[in-house]
């Protein structure tokens, strides 16, 4: 690996070489975490992945009590899994094991991936910017894991409860393929984890002047519509589920407005101070 140089002296190829090693280390971290997840097969599958198929799952009891207290029907109550999960290909279970381990490895190694990203971009920052961005890894990781937990404990149970019990006819029995079931869990968890990174994305967009709090306030109504559409896509087609998913995303959007306001005000003060010098 090439020796570290001053960022202003590095050529384009030097930057590519530097990026390559950051990607290699990040990939290595994912693979190490994936191996650990691969060896923990019983916990990953029996406890985590198939947890939402059990009536005793933590979320079902809470959702059932909430729906009953609000005088709603028992649609949020999950009494028994009305479906079975099968593997219909020779390598189905082994492939599911491999890809699930890689997904778990990515989730576990996410903070280190952010660390490698920060190491790559930090040399190009001013000392003050580098100092202010030290909490980037911690905050981003917390938001990502909050999104993962939200996807696992809210989105997945809602989707499994609805899709697992939905029937077009009593003649049709639900037998889901293993890859389809895992895909539902994986997409829900990863998507929510990335959606919860919205405040961080807004922070950097406001930092470079692309986003301002005025723009976010102006298009708040459009953002509400988009959030409801996304909620309708990733949740069962009922109003209660969409509201449950939309509320935290809208809260994140409002938080992002305050973040953009703080960053924009700070950048304007800095620009004003430079002009007065």
C-alpha positions in Angstrom: 0.0 0.0 0.0 1.3 3.4 -0.9 2.6 5.6 2.0 0.3 8.3 3.2 0.9 11.6 1.5 -0.4 15.1 2.0 -3.9 15.0 0.6 -3.0 18.0 -1.7 -0.1 16.1 -3.1 -1.9 12.9 -3.9 -2.8 12.2 -7.5 -6.1 10.7 -8.7 -4.5 7.2 -8.8 -3.2 7.7 -5.3 -6.7 8.5 -4.1 -8.0 5.4 -5.9 -5.3 3.3 -4.3 -6.2 4.7 -0.9 -9.9 4.1 -1.5 -9.2 0.5 -2.6 -7.5 -0.3 0.8 -10.3 1.3 2.7 -12.8 -0.9 0.8 -10.7 -4.0 1.4 -10.5 -3.4 5.1 -14.3 -2.7 5.3 -15.0 -5.8 3.2 -12.7 -7.8 5.5 -14.7 -6.6 8.6 -18.0 -7.6 6.9 -16.5 -11.1 6.1 -15.2 -11.6 9.7 -18.6 -10.6 11.1 -20.3 -12.8 8.5 -18.2 -15.9 9.6 -19.3 -15.3 13.2 -22.9 -15.0 12.1 -22.5 -18.1 10.0 -21.4 -20.1 13.0 -24.2 -18.8 15.1 -26.8 -20.4 12.8 -29.2 -21.5 15.5 -29.4 -18.1 17.1 -29.7 -16.2 13.7 -32.4 -18.4 12.3 -34.4 -19.9 15.2 -34.3 -16.9 17.5 -34.0 -13.9 15.2 -35.4 -14.7 11.7 -38.2 -17.1 12.8 -39.0 -15.1 15.9 -41.7 -13.0 14.2 -43.5 -16.3 13.2 -44.3 -17.1 16.8 -47.4 -15.7 18.6 -45.2 -15.0 21.7 -43.1 -12.5 19.7 -42.7 -9.3 21.7 -44.3 -7.0 19.2 -47.5 -8.9 18.7 -48.5 -8.6 22.4 -48.0 -4.9 22.4 -49.8 -4.3 19.1 -52.7 -6.5 20.2 -53.1 -4.6 23.5 -52.9 -1.2 21.7 -55.5 -2.2 19.1 -57.9 -3.5 21.8 -57.4 -0.4 23.9 -58.3 1.8 20.9 -61.4 -0.3 20.2 -60.1 -1.7 16.9 -60.5 -5.3 15.7 -58.0 -8.1 16.4 -56.1 -7.6 13.1 -52.9 -6.8 15.0 -53.2 -9.9 17.2 -51.2 -12.9 16.0 -52.5 -16.1 17.4 -51.0 -18.8 15.1 -48.9 -18.9 12.0 -51.2 -19.8 9.2 -48.3 -20.6 6.9 -45.3 -22.8 6.5 -41.8 -22.0 5.3 -40.2 -24.4 2.9 -37.1 -24.7 0.8 -37.8 -25.9 -2.8 -34.3 -26.0 -4.2 -31.4 -28.3 -3.5 -29.1 -25.4 -2.4 -31.9 -23.3 -1.0 -31.0 -23.6 2.7 -27.3 -23.4 2.2 -27.7 -20.2 0.0 -30.0 -18.7 2.6 -27.4 -19.4 5.3 -24.6 -17.8 3.3 -26.5 -14.6 2.3 -28.1 -14.2 5.7 -24.6 -14.4 7.3 -23.4 -11.7 4.9 -26.3 -9.5 5.7 -25.8 -9.9 9.4 -22.1 -9.2 8.8 -22.9 -6.0 7.1 -25.2 -4.9 9.9 -22.6 -5.8 12.6 -19.7 -4.2 10.8 -21.6 -1.0 9.9 -19.8 1.2 12.4 -16.5 0.0 11.1 -17.6 0.7 7.5 -18.4 4.2 8.5 -15.1 4.5 10.3 -13.3 3.5 7.0 -15.4 6.0 5.1 -14.5 8.8 7.6 -10.8 7.9 7.4 -11.0 8.3 3.6 -12.7 11.7 3.6 -11.2 13.2 6.8 -7.8 14.1 5.3 -9.6 16.5 3.0 -11.3 18.3 5.8 -10.1 21.4 7.7 -9.0 20.7 11.3 -12.2 22.3 12.7 -14.4 20.2 10.4 -12.5 17.1 11.3 -13.0 17.9 15.0 -16.7 18.6 14.6 -17.3 15.4 12.7 -15.9 13.0 15.3 -19.3 12.1 16.5 -20.3 11.1 12.9 -19.6 7.4 13.4 -21.4 7.1 16.7 -24.5 9.1 15.7 -24.8 7.4 12.3 -24.4 3.9 13.9 -27.0 4.7 16.6 -29.5 5.9 13.9 -28.7 2.8 11.7 -29.3 0.4 14.6 -32.4 2.2 15.6 -33.7 1.8 12.1 -32.7 -1.9 12.0 -34.6 -2.5 15.3 -37.6 -0.6 14.0 -37.7 -2.7 10.9 -37.3 -5.9 12.8 -39.8 -5.2 15.6 -42.4 -3.2 13.7 -42.2 -3.6 9.9 -41.5 -7.3 9.9 -44.3 -8.4 12.3 -46.8 -6.2 10.6 -45.9 -7.6 7.2 -45.7 -11.2 8.3 -49.0 -10.9 10.2 -50.8 -9.5 7.2 -49.1 -11.4 4.3 -49.0 -14.7 6.3 -52.7 -14.7 7.0 -54.0 -13.2 3.7 -55.9 -15.5 1.5 -57.7 -15.0 -1.8 -59.5 -18.3 -1.3 -59.7 -21.0 1.3 -58.5 -23.4 -1.4 -55.1 -21.7 -1.4 -52.8 -22.5 1.4 -49.8 -20.3 2.2 -46.5 -22.1 1.9 -43.7 -19.6 1.6 -40.3 -20.2 0.1 -37.4 -19.7 2.5 -35.7 -17.2 0.2 -38.9 -15.1 -0.1 -39.3 -15.0 3.7 -35.7 -14.0 4.4 -35.9 -11.4 1.6 -38.8 -9.8 3.4 -36.9 -9.6 6.7 -33.7 -8.5 5.0 -35.3 -5.7 2.9 -37.3 -4.4 5.8 -34.4 -4.3 8.2 -31.8 -2.8 5.8 -34.3 -0.3 4.3 -35.3 1.1 7.7 -31.7 1.2 8.8 -30.8 3.4 5.8 -34.0 5.5 6.1 -33.0 6.4 9.6 -29.8 7.9 8.3 -31.9 10.8 6.9 -30.6 13.4 9.6 -27.0 12.6 8.7 -27.7 12.9 5.0 -29.4 16.3 5.5 -26.5 17.4 7.7 -24.0 16.9 4.9 -26.3 18.3 2.2 -26.8 21.4 4.3 -23.1 21.6 4.9 -22.4 22.0 1.2 -25.4 24.3 0.7 -27.6 22.0 -1.4 -30.3 21.8 1.3 -31.6 24.7 3.5 -34.2 24.7 6.3 -36.4 26.9 4.0 -36.4 24.3 1.3 -37.3 21.5 3.8 -40.2 23.6 5.2 -41.4 24.5 1.8 -41.6 20.9 0.6 -42.9 19.5 3.9 -46.3 18.6 2.4 -44.6 16.8 -0.5 -42.4 15.0 2.0 -45.5 13.9 3.9 -47.0 12.4 0.7 -43.7 10.7 -0.2 -43.4 9.2 3.4 -47.0 7.9 3.2 -46.4 6.4 -0.2 -43.2 4.7 1.1 -45.1 3.5 4.2 -47.8 2.0 1.9 -45.2 0.2 -0.1 -43.2 -1.4 2.8 -46.2 -2.1 5.0 -49.5 -4.0 4.7 -52.3 -1.9 3.0 -54.1 -0.7 6.0 -54.1 2.8 7.5 -53.0 1.9 11.0 -49.8 0.2 9.7 -49.0 3.1 7.5 -49.4 5.6 10.3 -47.2 3.5 12.7 -44.4 3.5 10.1 -44.9 7.1 8.9 -44.7 8.7 12.4 -41.0 8.0 13.2 -40.0 9.0 9.6 -41.8 12.3 9.9 -40.2 12.9 13.2 -36.8 12.3 11.6 -37.8 14.8 8.9 -38.6 17.4 11.5 -35.4 16.8 13.3 -33.6 17.2 9.9 -35.1 20.6 9.5 -33.6 21.7 12.8 -30.3 20.1 11.8 -30.3 22.0 8.5 -31.2 25.2 10.3 -28.3 24.8 12.8 -25.7 24.0 10.0 -26.9 26.7 7.7 -26.8 29.3 10.4 -23.3 28.2 11.4 -22.1 28.3 7.7 -23.6 31.7 7.2 -21.8 33.1 10.3 -18.5 31.6 9.1 -19.0 33.1 5.6 -19.8 36.5 7.1 -16.7 36.4 9.4 -14.5 35.6 6.4 -16.0 38.5 4.4 -15.3 40.9 7.3 -11.7 39.9 7.5 
